[in-house]
Amino acid sequence: MPPDAGHKQSCARKWFISLTLFLSTLTPSIIAVAMIYTFLDGRMTLHVFFDAAVIVAVSAMIFIFYARDIKDTKAENGHAQEKGKKEQAA
């Protein structure tokens, strides 16, 4: 069942998407610091490297998904506003 227009505009949804984007941006930075610490500590293995790569990849996919969702929502709102302006002009 597709969500209605009110669902996409809810304040809670926007807030949670913003929080998710922030955390998915912060995660690779934390992983990079952890990887540097692990390397300098001499405990860097291929297993640790692949674990970090998977975490960064998942974080990037989450970021892309929600960034596209925001872009699509803005495009839908812009299209609806343009349609409303054309109807008012007619």
Secondary structure, DSSP 8 states (H G I E B T S, - for coil): ----HHHHH-HHHHHHHHHHHHHHHHHHHHHHHHHHHHHHHT---HHHHHHHHHHHHHHHHHHHHHHHHHHHHHHHHHHHHHHHHHHHH-
